[in-house]
Amino acid sequence: MKKTTISFIAAGLLFVSGLKAQTIQEGMNHLYADRFKSAIGVFEKLLATNPNNMEATYWLGQTYFDMDENDKARQLYDKALATNGSAPLILVGLGHADLLDNKTNDARQKFEAAITAATSGKKGADPIVLTAIGRANVDAKAGDFNYAIEKLKEAAGKADRNTETLLQLGNAYRKARPGEGGGEAFQTYKKALEINPSFAVASLRLSKLFESQKNWELVLEYLNDASKRDATFAPAYYELFYYNFFRAKFPEAEEQLNKFISNSDPDISHEHLFAQLCWAKKDFDCATNRAEKVVAATGEKTKPKVLKLLADAYYQKADYSSARKYIDWYFKREKAEDLNSGDYKLLADILVKTGVTGDEIYNAYTRGAAVDTVLSSKVDFLKQGAEAFKTAGDRLREGDIRSEIIKLKGAGAGQRDYFDAGFAYYQGNSYEKSKGLFNTYTEKWPGETYGWQMLFQIGRLEDTTMEKGLAVPYGLKYLEVLEKDTAKNRKSILSTSGYLAQYYANIAKDKEKAILYLEKMLVFDPTNESIKANIAALKKAAGIKPATTPAPKGNPVPAAKPATIKKTAIQPAKPKTATASKTAAVKK
């Protein structure tokens, strides 16, 4: 066993030198460039010549990992280990598989066993094995980035010109200390480029460093640098495609997309990229035609992003039946943890057009808000739902969603939040819910008119004959607040005083109070002969010194007819913010 191990280590040192290294490196270059089929072809050819070539086996498994075919990689490594004992690189490969399955303890045991098996006297641990351990920990979410740095630094100390070691060390610095580790990562990637000027993947990683800093000038510089260092390096063109795509530079984007495809393995998924470009240009026929080709070729294995694009493109084309088909399929295929609020917004938009119940649409918005982790994003998303229900005329569900916003905001909910929710319920004839919100509003902001105004209006609608006096307490408080600014609130003071005068004259039979509110009206409308005549009639009936103006016949103050009290009779001012102007009219 000892002899076998030493022989393997000696072979491993050919990783960067000699004929074998060039062949392995050819496969690695394809892997760096995401040409997975080409990489598999190289490694399988090597294994056909020598089935016990552990380096080729290791890199073939790494290719499967990059293709997200983790089970296939594990099967490959299990089979290799069964026929080759404790081959260190294969142990690392299995540890890598364990990390991807979140089996961190099992992975660490395999890594340490691989180090032991690959340690030779004074030379210590094999740098190739140490680099593979670093790669595994950098690649997996469950990886230990600090452990990766430790092993990769040790490997670099033994083989300081191994660009794979430097690449993974830079990646480890970046992941272990986001932001803080950027400087160390930068220097490490730069060193790799000094050793191998055509090592374009290092330039790509440099561009990603500056992308995290939103330094777009340097992102573009390093992407162009990568394409110049290796004109066949497809990922650079892929990134340049999206760089231009998101800036709506569509001719430039298409140019880079064509370069990407010409330097990639043939793949039906390239049609999806063209479909995205068509979609961005609002050529939805082109978008659906391109994406449908992907579906036809991949069937049930179609990637969720293709299904989502089709759902949206068909929605834009007003083909709501097809849109519903693909959005339902998308939600079945996409991982729950990868769904976002935008997905639920698209779902809700499509549901609105396909005649489903309001409950289904409501659930789409509440579920969409739940997947957001940022409070402001949750609130913004729910507001979109509220506006959608408002537009559709479903004011009750609008009120329900706005009530959810209040719950989310808690103590941070403002006047506008309470007003909008209460007004939605008011418009939906749900007066109890509306009153609940406006009662809270008046408790929080007793000096503002809006809450009292709405409670007064609801009371009038619930008691159209005035017999129960439901609106009166709110009218009294509303008038009290209005009188703090008589110049601004003249019309509202007149109408509210008129209502109270009617109530006290005709229902409560309290002539003195009726006179009081008529006199308030007269202050703001001193030439109104009708008001003067009513005051005179009431005073005469009450035995008060009569006015010189003759009293009208019949009831001193005409009672309001039920049919004349409508929801639009009072148009409350809608607060834009907690301190907004009170003059903006709110219409039904």
Sequence and secondary structure as in RCSB ss.txt:
>XXXX:A:sequence
MKKTTISFIAAGLLFVSGLKAQTIQEGMNHLYADRFKSAIGVFEKLLATNPNNMEATYWLGQTYFDMDENDKARQ
LYDKALATNGSAPLILVGLGHADLLDNKTNDARQKFEAAITAATSGKKGADPIVLTAIGRANVDAKAGDFNYAIE
KLKEAAGKADRNTETLLQLGNAYRKARPGEGGGEAFQTYKKALEINPSFAVASLRLSKLFESQKNWELVLEYLND
ASKRDATFAPAYYELFYYNFFRAKFPEAEEQLNKFISNSDPDISHEHLFAQLCWAKKDFDCATNRAEKVVAATGE
KTKPKVLKLLADAYYQKADYSSARKYIDWYFKREKAEDLNSGDYKLLADILVKTGVTGDEIYNAYTRGAAVDTVL
SSKVDFLKQGAEAFKTAGDRLREGDIRSEIIKLKGAGAGQRDYFDAGFAYYQGNSYEKSKGLFNTYTEKWPGETY
GWQMLFQIGRLEDTTMEKGLAVPYGLKYLEVLEKDTAKNRKSILSTSGYLAQYYANIAKDKEKAILYLEKMLVFD
PTNESIKANIAALKKAAGIKPATTPAPKGNPVPAAKPATIKKTAIQPAKPKTATASKTAAVKK
>XXXX:A:secstr
 HHHHHHHHHHHGGGGSHHHHHHHHHHHHHHHTT HHHHHHHHHHHHHH TT HHHHHHHHHHHHHTT HHHHHH
HHHHHHHHHSS HHHHHHHHHHHHHTT HHHHHHHHHHHHHHTEEGGGEE HHHHHHHHHHHHHSTT  HHHHHH
HHHHHHHH TT HHHHHHHHHHHHHHSTTTTHHHHHHHHHHHHHH TT HHHHHHHHHHHHHTT HHHHHHHHHH
HHHH TT HHHHHHHHHHHHTTT HHHHHHHHHHHHHTS   TTHHHHHHHHHHHTT HHHHHHHHHHHHHHHGG
G  HHHHHHHHHHHHHTT HHHHHHHHHHHHHHS GGG  HHHHHHHHHHHHHTT  HHHHHHHHHHHHHH  SH
HHHHHHHHHHHHHHHHHT HHHHHHHHHHHHHHHGGG  HHHHHHHHHHHHHTT HHHHHHHHHHHHHH TT HH
HHHHHHHHHHHH TTSTT TTHHHHHHHHHHHGGGTTTTHHHHHHHHHHHHHIIIIIS  HHHHHHHHHHHHHHS
TT HHHHHHHHHHHHHTTS   SS   SS SS    GGG  TTSS  B  SSTT  S  B   
